[in-house]
């Protein structure tokens, strides 16, 4: 029992190390690129870790307790979901950077009456039409936009934006649960101790990701109000990195590991 307990406690340290995997770091860096407060960044890390832990415990626990076998094609599909998530995060992040750059450019094409034409945004929604900054010269109300429509039906934007790291963590947990569970099975034969290991591993991942997101958010938070140009470059870099790594991972899963072929060979190394 003492050996099993030591292995379970080691799971906390390994969970913290697991939070530094490249796909995890890139995904969280893309999410926190817009954060201006370290407290919000820490919360994002906690939510990501919770989502990751839920799927690790549920899927991994099922493998440990009932000796479920995950087919190679299903495992690769889970890995592909992570790649698609990284691509989506990168595209959304780059879109937001382009929107902010467009808003910062000098206005052009000024019609009569003090209005002008340039791209502008309502939250995450960006479009172009003649408008001015006087109360009666905008052209439409804030609520007459797609984002306004979503806000009225889904509640405050913070609610569903806050769920984003949780969803990303769930997807990453699906991709990694089989490998973690099989590693535990090879070390701990008692299903109860193996399940305890998964729980402690998840707690370590939560703690590690919280620290990781705070560290990543530091340059974004510092440059947001002091050096906006550097902040935009950092945001663009995180978006490009997420998009590029997502495409690379999709290629590895689809072609190198054979998901799109007739002989899938398991998760990519």
ZADO-1210 file (C-alpha; in nm, 4 decimals, padded with zeros to 6 digits):
<atoms>
<atom x="00.0000" y="00.0000" z="00.0000" code="UNK" pos="1"/>
<atom x="00.2861" y="00.2373" z="00.0775" code="UNK" pos="2"/>
<atom x="00.4223" y="00.1901" z="-00.2738" code="UNK" pos="3"/>
<atom x="00.0803" y="00.2599" z="-00.4296" code="UNK" pos="4"/>
<atom x="00.0395" y="00.5694" z="-00.2097" code="UNK" pos="5"/>
<atom x="00.3795" y="00.7004" z="-00.3193" code="UNK" pos="6"/>
<atom x="00.2872" y="00.6473" z="-00.6848" code="UNK" pos="7"/>
<atom x="-00.0450" y="00.8276" z="-00.6352" code="UNK" pos="8"/>
<atom x="00.1312" y="01.1246" z="-00.4738" code="UNK" pos="9"/>
<atom x="00.3793" y="01.1227" z="-00.7598" code="UNK" pos="10"/>
<atom x="00.0774" y="01.1656" z="-00.9857" code="UNK" pos="11"/>
<atom x="00.0380" y="01.5243" z="-00.8581" code="UNK" pos="12"/>
<atom x="00.3891" y="01.6118" z="-00.9736" code="UNK" pos="13"/>
<atom x="00.3371" y="01.4355" z="-01.3065" code="UNK" pos="14"/>
<atom x="00.0059" y="01.6185" z="-01.3486" code="UNK" pos="15"/>
<atom x="00.1843" y="01.9519" z="-01.3068" code="UNK" pos="16"/>
<atom x="00.4408" y="01.8442" z="-01.5657" code="UNK" pos="17"/>
<atom x="00.1603" y="01.7303" z="-01.7944" code="UNK" pos="18"/>
<atom x="00.0260" y="02.0862" z="-01.7964" code="UNK" pos="19"/>
<atom x="00.3426" y="02.1975" z="-01.9779" code="UNK" pos="20"/>
<atom x="00.2794" y="01.9801" z="-02.2858" code="UNK" pos="21"/>
<atom x="00.3144" y="02.1938" z="-02.6011" code="UNK" pos="22"/>
<atom x="-00.0477" y="02.1600" z="-02.7166" code="UNK" pos="23"/>
<atom x="-00.1734" y="02.2595" z="-02.3708" code="UNK" pos="24"/>
<atom x="00.0546" y="02.5629" z="-02.3454" code="UNK" pos="25"/>
<atom x="-00.0282" y="02.6845" z="-02.6972" code="UNK" pos="26"/>
<atom x="-00.4037" y="02.6491" z="-02.6449" code="UNK" pos="27"/>
<atom x="-00.3985" y="02.8387" z="-02.3154" code="UNK" pos="28"/>
<atom x="-00.1617" y="03.1066" z="-02.4504" code="UNK" pos="29"/>
<atom x="-00.4084" y="03.1730" z="-02.7321" code="UNK" pos="30"/>
<atom x="-00.6980" y="03.2038" z="-02.4869" code="UNK" pos="31"/>
<atom x="-00.5214" y="03.4343" z="-02.2379" code="UNK" pos="32"/>
<atom x="-00.3779" y="03.6642" z="-02.5066" code="UNK" pos="33"/>
<atom x="-00.6684" y="03.9052" z="-02.4494" code="UNK" pos="34"/>
<atom x="-00.6533" y="03.8985" z="-02.0704" code="UNK" pos="35"/>
<atom x="-00.5533" y="04.2118" z="-01.8842" code="UNK" pos="36"/>
<atom x="-00.5721" y="04.0754" z="-01.5293" code="UNK" pos="37"/>
<atom x="-00.3682" y="03.7937" z="-01.3815" code="UNK" pos="38"/>
<atom x="-00.6618" y="03.6820" z="-01.1674" code="UNK" pos="39"/>
<atom x="-00.8709" y="03.6204" z="-01.4786" code="UNK" pos="40"/>
<atom x="-00.5810" y="03.4318" z="-01.6362" code="UNK" pos="41"/>
<atom x="-00.5486" y="03.2098" z="-01.3285" code="UNK" pos="42"/>
<atom x="-00.9220" y="03.1360" z="-01.3458" code="UNK" pos="43"/>
<atom x="-00.8837" y="03.0356" z="-01.7113" code="UNK" pos="44"/>
<atom x="-00.6102" y="02.7903" z="-01.6106" code="UNK" pos="45"/>
<atom x="-00.8292" y="02.6458" z="-01.3361" code="UNK" pos="46"/>
<atom x="-01.1254" y="02.6043" z="-01.5731" code="UNK" pos="47"/>
<atom x="-00.9029" y="02.4381" z="-01.8335" code="UNK" pos="48"/>
<atom x="-00.7645" y="02.2034" z="-01.5691" code="UNK" pos="49"/>
<atom x="-01.1121" y="02.1145" z="-01.4425" code="UNK" pos="50"/>
<atom x="-01.2339" y="02.0303" z="-01.7924" code="UNK" pos="51"/>
<atom x="-00.9220" y="01.8240" z="-01.8548" code="UNK" pos="52"/>
<atom x="-00.9568" y="01.6421" z="-01.5217" code="UNK" pos="53"/>
<atom x="-01.3248" y="01.5586" z="-01.5747" code="UNK" pos="54"/>
<atom x="-01.2576" y="01.3692" z="-01.8966" code="UNK" pos="55"/>
<atom x="-00.9358" y="01.2117" z="-01.7660" code="UNK" pos="56"/>
<atom x="-01.1245" y="01.0717" z="-01.4661" code="UNK" pos="57"/>
<atom x="-01.4389" y="00.9660" z="-01.6552" code="UNK" pos="58"/>
<atom x="-01.2769" y="00.8113" z="-01.9633" code="UNK" pos="59"/>
<atom x="-00.9567" y="00.7000" z="-01.7923" code="UNK" pos="60"/>
<atom x="-01.1518" y="00.5624" z="-01.4970" code="UNK" pos="61"/>
<atom x="-01.3711" y="00.3589" z="-01.7300" code="UNK" pos="62"/>
<atom x="-01.0598" y="00.2125" z="-01.8945" code="UNK" pos="63"/>
<atom x="-00.9079" y="00.1294" z="-01.5554" code="UNK" pos="64"/>
<atom x="-01.2203" y="-00.0128" z="-01.3904" code="UNK" pos="65"/>
<atom x="-01.3754" y="-00.2022" z="-01.6819" code="UNK" pos="66"/>
<atom x="-01.0658" y="-00.2642" z="-01.8968" code="UNK" pos="67"/>
<atom x="-01.2177" y="-00.0832" z="-02.1927" code="UNK" pos="68"/>
<atom x="-01.0130" y="-00.0865" z="-02.5109" code="UNK" pos="69"/>
<atom x="-00.9990" y="00.2308" z="-02.7179" code="UNK" pos="70"/>
<atom x="-00.9624" y="00.1443" z="-03.0900" code="UNK" pos="71"/>
<atom x="-00.6725" y="00.3141" z="-03.2660" code="UNK" pos="72"/>
<atom x="-00.9066" y="00.5031" z="-03.5003" code="UNK" pos="73"/>
<atom x="-01.1101" y="00.6401" z="-03.2066" code="UNK" pos="74"/>
<atom x="-00.7933" y="00.7480" z="-03.0248" code="UNK" pos="75"/>
<atom x="-00.6631" y="00.9241" z="-03.3343" code="UNK" pos="76"/>
<atom x="-00.9989" y="01.0955" z="-03.3817" code="UNK" pos="77"/>
<atom x="-00.9659" y="01.2322" z="-03.0268" code="UNK" pos="78"/>
<atom x="-00.6177" y="01.3585" z="-03.1136" code="UNK" pos="79"/>
<atom x="-00.7557" y="01.5178" z="-03.4299" code="UNK" pos="80"/>
<atom x="-01.0157" y="01.7030" z="-03.2218" code="UNK" pos="81"/>
<atom x="-00.7288" y="01.8721" z="-03.0359" code="UNK" pos="82"/>
<atom x="-00.5693" y="01.9746" z="-03.3650" code="UNK" pos="83"/>
<atom x="-00.8984" y="02.1212" z="-03.4888" code="UNK" pos="84"/>
<atom x="-00.9441" y="02.3039" z="-03.1587" code="UNK" pos="85"/>
<atom x="-00.5980" y="02.4610" z="-03.1910" code="UNK" pos="86"/>
<atom x="-00.6726" y="02.5662" z="-03.5488" code="UNK" pos="87"/>
<atom x="-01.0018" y="02.7234" z="-03.4418" code="UNK" pos="88"/>
<atom x="-00.8394" y="02.9078" z="-03.1501" code="UNK" pos="89"/>
<atom x="-00.5651" y="03.0380" z="-03.3791" code="UNK" pos="90"/>
<atom x="-00.8119" y="03.1636" z="-03.6399" code="UNK" pos="91"/>
<atom x="-01.0294" y="03.3340" z="-03.3775" code="UNK" pos="92"/>
<atom x="-00.7262" y="03.4946" z="-03.2169" code="UNK" pos="93"/>
<atom x="-00.5903" y="03.6257" z="-03.5482" code="UNK" pos="94"/>
<atom x="-00.9341" y="03.7594" z="-03.6374" code="UNK" pos="95"/>
<atom x="-00.9434" y="03.9521" z="-03.3118" code="UNK" pos="96"/>
<atom x="-00.5931" y="04.0952" z="-03.3706" code="UNK" pos="97"/>
<atom x="-00.6859" y="04.2047" z="-03.7228" code="UNK" pos="98"/>
<atom x="-00.9996" y="04.3694" z="-03.5869" code="UNK" pos="99"/>
<atom x="-00.8027" y="04.5645" z="-03.3263" code="UNK" pos="100"/>
<atom x="-00.5459" y="04.6733" z="-03.5870" code="UNK" pos="101"/>
<atom x="-00.8286" y="04.7895" z="-03.8160" code="UNK" pos="102"/>
<atom x="-00.9810" y="04.9938" z="-03.5358" code="UNK" pos="103"/>
<atom x="-00.6439" y="05.1553" z="-03.4632" code="UNK" pos="104"/>
<atom x="-00.5831" y="05.2647" z="-03.8240" code="UNK" pos="105"/>
<atom x="-00.6714" y="05.6244" z="-03.9188" code="UNK" pos="106"/>
<atom x="-01.0251" y="05.6604" z="-04.0473" code="UNK" pos="107"/>
<atom x="-01.0603" y="05.7055" z="-04.4235" code="UNK" pos="108"/>
<atom x="-01.3379" y="05.7967" z="-04.6599" code="UNK" pos="109"/>
<atom x="-01.5152" y="06.0556" z="-04.4466" code="UNK" pos="110"/>
<atom x="-01.8587" y="06.1409" z="-04.5861" code="UNK" pos="111"/>
<atom x="-02.0288" y="06.4687" z="-04.5102" code="UNK" pos="112"/>
<atom x="-02.1967" y="06.5184" z="-04.1767" code="UNK" pos="113"/>
<atom x="-01.9030" y="06.4084" z="-03.9589" code="UNK" pos="114"/>
<atom x="-01.9414" y="06.0375" z="-04.0320" code="UNK" pos="115"/>
<atom x="-01.6689" y="05.8098" z="-04.1654" code="UNK" pos="116"/>
<atom x="-01.6214" y="05.4578" z="-04.2933" code="UNK" pos="117"/>
<atom x="-01.3878" y="05.2064" z="-04.1334" code="UNK" pos="118"/>
<atom x="-01.4118" y="04.8629" z="-03.9706" code="UNK" pos="119"/>
<atom x="-01.5238" y="04.8718" z="-03.6112" code="UNK" pos="120"/>
<atom x="-01.6353" y="04.6155" z="-03.3605" code="UNK" pos="121"/>
<atom x="-01.9008" y="04.5383" z="-03.1027" code="UNK" pos="122"/>
<atom x="-01.7162" y="04.2986" z="-02.8754" code="UNK" pos="123"/>
<atom x="-01.6057" y="04.0139" z="-03.1034" code="UNK" pos="124"/>
<atom x="-01.8284" y="04.1279" z="-03.3933" code="UNK" pos="125"/>
<atom x="-01.6598" y="04.3468" z="-03.6546" code="UNK" pos="126"/>
<atom x="-01.8139" y="04.5072" z="-03.9601" code="UNK" pos="127"/>
<atom x="-01.7938" y="04.8202" z="-04.1767" code="UNK" pos="128"/>
<atom x="-02.0489" y="05.0912" z="-04.2386" code="UNK" pos="129"/>
<atom x="-02.0615" y="05.4738" z="-04.2264" code="UNK" pos="130"/>
<atom x="-02.0897" y="05.5975" z="-03.8724" code="UNK" pos="131"/>
<atom x="-01.9791" y="05.8753" z="-03.6461" code="UNK" pos="132"/>
<atom x="-01.9087" y="05.9097" z="-03.2784" code="UNK" pos="133"/>
<atom x="-02.1956" y="06.1445" z="-03.2035" code="UNK" pos="134"/>
<atom x="-02.4944" y="05.9817" z="-03.0289" code="UNK" pos="135"/>
<atom x="-02.7200" y="06.0166" z="-03.3344" code="UNK" pos="136"/>
<atom x="-02.4744" y="05.9265" z="-03.6107" code="UNK" pos="137"/>
<atom x="-02.3936" y="05.5597" z="-03.5519" code="UNK" pos="138"/>
<atom x="-02.6477" y="05.3988" z="-03.7825" code="UNK" pos="139"/>
<atom x="-02.7700" y="05.1201" z="-03.5582" code="UNK" pos="140"/>
<atom x="-02.7955" y="05.0315" z="-03.1924" code="UNK" pos="141"/>
<atom x="-02.5526" y="04.8103" z="-03.0039" code="UNK" pos="142"/>
<atom x="-02.8248" y="04.5487" z="-02.9681" code="UNK" pos="143"/>
<atom x="-02.8791" y="04.5293" z="-03.3471" code="UNK" pos="144"/>
<atom x="-02.5693" y="04.3146" z="-03.4031" code="UNK" pos="145"/>
<atom x="-02.5140" y="03.9368" z="-03.3981" code="UNK" pos="146"/>
<atom x="-02.3233" y="03.9651" z="-03.0699" code="UNK" pos="147"/>
<atom x="-02.6074" y="04.1642" z="-02.9186" code="UNK" pos="148"/>
<atom x="-02.8496" y="03.8963" z="-03.0334" code="UNK" pos="149"/>
<atom x="-02.6355" y="03.6266" z="-02.8676" code="UNK" pos="150"/>
<atom x="-02.6032" y="03.8311" z="-02.5475" code="UNK" pos="151"/>
<atom x="-02.9799" y="03.8603" z="-02.5157" code="UNK" pos="152"/>
<atom x="-03.0256" y="03.4836" z="-02.5573" code="UNK" pos="153"/>
<atom x="-02.7197" y="03.3378" z="-02.3887" code="UNK" pos="154"/>
<atom x="-02.6823" y="03.5855" z="-02.1059" code="UNK" pos="155"/>
<atom x="-02.3788" y="03.7954" z="-02.0255" code="UNK" pos="156"/>
<atom x="-02.0819" y="03.7427" z="-02.2595" code="UNK" pos="157"/>
<atom x="-01.8606" y="03.6480" z="-01.9672" code="UNK" pos="158"/>
<atom x="-02.0680" y="03.3366" z="-01.9046" code="UNK" pos="159"/>
<atom x="-02.0113" y="03.1651" z="-02.2364" code="UNK" pos="160"/>
<atom x="-01.6672" y="03.3156" z="-02.2885" code="UNK" pos="161"/>
<atom x="-01.5697" y="03.1805" z="-01.9492" code="UNK" pos="162"/>
<atom x="-01.6816" y="02.8332" z="-02.0576" code="UNK" pos="163"/>
<atom x="-01.4349" y="02.8354" z="-02.3480" code="UNK" pos="164"/>
<atom x="-01.1292" y="02.7146" z="-02.1473" code="UNK" pos="165"/>
<atom x="-01.3470" y="02.4494" z="-01.9835" code="UNK" pos="166"/>
<atom x="-01.4508" y="02.3162" z="-02.3261" code="UNK" pos="167"/>
<atom x="-01.0927" y="02.3257" z="-02.4538" code="UNK" pos="168"/>
<atom x="-00.9796" y="02.1344" z="-02.1428" code="UNK" pos="169"/>
<atom x="-01.2485" y="01.8708" z="-02.1999" code="UNK" pos="170"/>
<atom x="-01.1300" y="01.8170" z="-02.5585" code="UNK" pos="171"/>
<atom x="-00.7663" y="01.7890" z="-02.4510" code="UNK" pos="172"/>
<atom x="-00.8667" y="01.5466" z="-02.1763" code="UNK" pos="173"/>
<atom x="-01.0419" y="01.3232" z="-02.4286" code="UNK" pos="174"/>
<atom x="-00.7253" y="01.3041" z="-02.6351" code="UNK" pos="175"/>
<atom x="-00.4981" y="01.2208" z="-02.3424" code="UNK" pos="176"/>
<atom x="-00.7183" y="01.0068" z="-02.1187" code="UNK" pos="177"/>
<atom x="-00.6463" y="00.6725" z="-02.2857" code="UNK" pos="178"/>
<atom x="-00.2677" y="00.7150" z="-02.2736" code="UNK" pos="179"/>
<atom x="-00.2705" y="00.8283" z="-01.9087" code="UNK" pos="180"/>
<atom x="-00.5027" y="00.5443" z="-01.8037" code="UNK" pos="181"/>
<atom x="-00.2963" y="00.2770" z="-01.9803" code="UNK" pos="182"/>
<atom x="00.0188" y="00.4144" z="-01.8169" code="UNK" pos="183"/>
<atom x="-00.1494" y="00.3857" z="-01.4764" code="UNK" pos="184"/>
<atom x="-00.2659" y="00.0307" z="-01.5489" code="UNK" pos="185"/>
<atom x="00.0915" y="-00.0715" z="-01.6249" code="UNK" pos="186"/>
<atom x="00.2038" y="00.0580" z="-01.2833" code="UNK" pos="187"/>
<atom x="-00.0912" y="00.0175" z="-01.0419" code="UNK" pos="188"/>
<atom x="-00.2916" y="-00.3021" z="-01.0577" code="UNK" pos="189"/>
<atom x="-00.5508" y="-00.2101" z="-00.7924" code="UNK" pos="190"/>
<atom x="-00.8372" y="-00.0231" z="-00.9700" code="UNK" pos="191"/>
<atom x="-00.9126" y="00.1862" z="-00.6592" code="UNK" pos="192"/>
<atom x="-00.5568" y="00.3152" z="-00.6318" code="UNK" pos="193"/>
<atom x="-00.5449" y="00.3655" z="-01.0087" code="UNK" pos="194"/>
<atom x="-00.8594" y="00.5804" z="-00.9919" code="UNK" pos="195"/>
<atom x="-00.7106" y="00.7748" z="-00.7004" code="UNK" pos="196"/>
<atom x="-00.4011" y="00.8309" z="-00.9149" code="UNK" pos="197"/>
<atom x="-00.6152" y="00.9795" z="-01.1933" code="UNK" pos="198"/>
<atom x="-00.7819" y="01.2173" z="-00.9460" code="UNK" pos="199"/>
<atom x="-00.4502" y="01.3347" z="-00.7984" code="UNK" pos="200"/>
<atom x="-00.3038" y="01.3609" z="-01.1480" code="UNK" pos="201"/>
<atom x="-00.5950" y="01.5879" z="-01.2396" code="UNK" pos="202"/>
<atom x="-00.5392" y="01.8069" z="-00.9329" code="UNK" pos="203"/>
<atom x="-00.1755" y="01.8437" z="-01.0318" code="UNK" pos="204"/>
<atom x="-00.2807" y="01.9416" z="-01.3829" code="UNK" pos="205"/>
<atom x="-00.5169" y="02.2070" z="-01.2442" code="UNK" pos="206"/>
<atom x="-00.2450" y="02.3542" z="-01.0212" code="UNK" pos="207"/>
<atom x="00.0139" y="02.3429" z="-01.2970" code="UNK" pos="208"/>
<atom x="-00.2131" y="02.5020" z="-01.5548" code="UNK" pos="209"/>
<atom x="-00.3119" y="02.7795" z="-01.3139" code="UNK" pos="210"/>
<atom x="00.0545" y="02.8691" z="-01.2638" code="UNK" pos="211"/>
<atom x="00.1234" y="02.8305" z="-01.6357" code="UNK" pos="212"/>
<atom x="-00.1560" y="03.0654" z="-01.7430" code="UNK" pos="213"/>
<atom x="-00.0479" y="03.3328" z="-01.4959" code="UNK" pos="214"/>
<atom x="00.3098" y="03.3138" z="-01.6285" code="UNK" pos="215"/>
<atom x="00.1900" y="03.3295" z="-01.9897" code="UNK" pos="216"/>
<atom x="-00.0497" y="03.6160" z="-01.9178" code="UNK" pos="217"/>
<atom x="00.2195" y="03.8354" z="-01.7582" code="UNK" pos="218"/>
<atom x="00.3596" y="03.9818" z="-02.0848" code="UNK" pos="219"/>
<atom x="00.0096" y="04.0280" z="-02.2283" code="UNK" pos="220"/>
<atom x="-00.1140" y="04.2065" z="-01.9157" code="UNK" pos="221"/>
<atom x="00.1987" y="04.4230" z="-01.8903" code="UNK" pos="222"/>
<atom x="00.2017" y="04.5375" z="-02.2540" code="UNK" pos="223"/>
<atom x="-00.1761" y="04.5861" z="-02.2898" code="UNK" pos="224"/>
<atom x="-00.1786" y="04.9381" z="-02.1464" code="UNK" pos="225"/>
<atom x="00.1886" y="05.0300" z="-02.1821" code="UNK" pos="226"/>
<atom x="00.2994" y="04.9035" z="-02.5248" code="UNK" pos="227"/>
<atom x="-00.0126" y="04.8287" z="-02.7336" code="UNK" pos="228"/>
<atom x="00.1921" y="04.7554" z="-03.0469" code="UNK" pos="229"/>
<atom x="00.3933" y="04.4831" z="-02.8704" code="UNK" pos="230"/>
<atom x="00.0703" y="04.3481" z="-02.7253" code="UNK" pos="231"/>
<atom x="-00.0769" y="04.3129" z="-03.0744" code="UNK" pos="232"/>
<atom x="00.2395" y="04.1389" z="-03.1956" code="UNK" pos="233"/>
<atom x="00.2204" y="03.8952" z="-02.9022" code="UNK" pos="234"/>
<atom x="-00.1449" y="03.8235" z="-02.9776" code="UNK" pos="235"/>
<atom x="-00.0680" y="03.7659" z="-03.3449" code="UNK" pos="236"/>
<atom x="00.2249" y="03.5380" z="-03.2567" code="UNK" pos="237"/>
<atom x="00.0075" y="03.3241" z="-03.0281" code="UNK" pos="238"/>
<atom x="-00.2575" y="03.2953" z="-03.3007" code="UNK" pos="239"/>
<atom x="-00.0060" y="03.1991" z="-03.5702" code="UNK" pos="240"/>
<atom x="00.1596" y="02.9459" z="-03.3374" code="UNK" pos="241"/>
<atom x="-00.1745" y="02.7870" z="-03.2487" code="UNK" pos="242"/>
<atom x="-00.2802" y="02.7684" z="-03.6135" code="UNK" pos="243"/>
<atom x="00.0555" y="02.6278" z="-03.7290" code="UNK" pos="244"/>
<atom x="00.0790" y="02.3695" z="-03.4503" code="UNK" pos="245"/>
<atom x="-00.2828" y="02.2661" z="-03.5098" code="UNK" pos="246"/>
<atom x="-00.2153" y="02.2105" z="-03.8801" code="UNK" pos="247"/>
<atom x="00.1039" y="02.0176" z="-03.7995" code="UNK" pos="248"/>
<atom x="-00.0787" y="01.7981" z="-03.5463" code="UNK" pos="249"/>
<atom x="-00.3637" y="01.7368" z="-03.7929" code="UNK" pos="250"/>
<atom x="-00.1088" y="01.6251" z="-04.0532" code="UNK" pos="251"/>
<atom x="00.0619" y="01.3944" z="-03.8035" code="UNK" pos="252"/>
<atom x="-00.2677" y="01.2378" z="-03.6955" code="UNK" pos="253"/>
<atom x="-00.4255" y="01.2174" z="-04.0394" code="UNK" pos="254"/>
<atom x="-00.1348" y="01.1051" z="-04.2560" code="UNK" pos="255"/>
<atom x="00.1655" y="00.9963" z="-04.0473" code="UNK" pos="256"/>
<atom x="-00.0443" y="00.7979" z="-03.7967" code="UNK" pos="257"/>
<atom x="-00.2877" y="00.6875" z="-04.0674" code="UNK" pos="258"/>
<atom x="-00.6267" y="00.8182" z="-03.9519" code="UNK" pos="259"/>
<atom x="-00.7172" y="00.9092" z="-04.3110" code="UNK" pos="260"/>
<atom x="-00.5706" y="00.5847" z="-04.4409" code="UNK" pos="261"/>
<atom x="-00.6749" y="00.2243" z="-04.3943" code="UNK" pos="262"/>
<atom x="-00.4149" y="00.1360" z="-04.1288" code="UNK" pos="263"/>
<atom x="-00.4283" y="00.3676" z="-03.8241" code="UNK" pos="264"/>
<atom x="-00.1263" y="00.3080" z="-03.6034" code="UNK" pos="265"/>
<atom x="-00.2215" y="00.4829" z="-03.2814" code="UNK" pos="266"/>
<atom x="-00.1581" y="00.8292" z="-03.1423" code="UNK" pos="267"/>
<atom x="00.1329" y="01.0300" z="-03.2882" code="UNK" pos="268"/>
<atom x="00.4530" y="01.0452" z="-03.0906" code="UNK" pos="269"/>
</atoms>
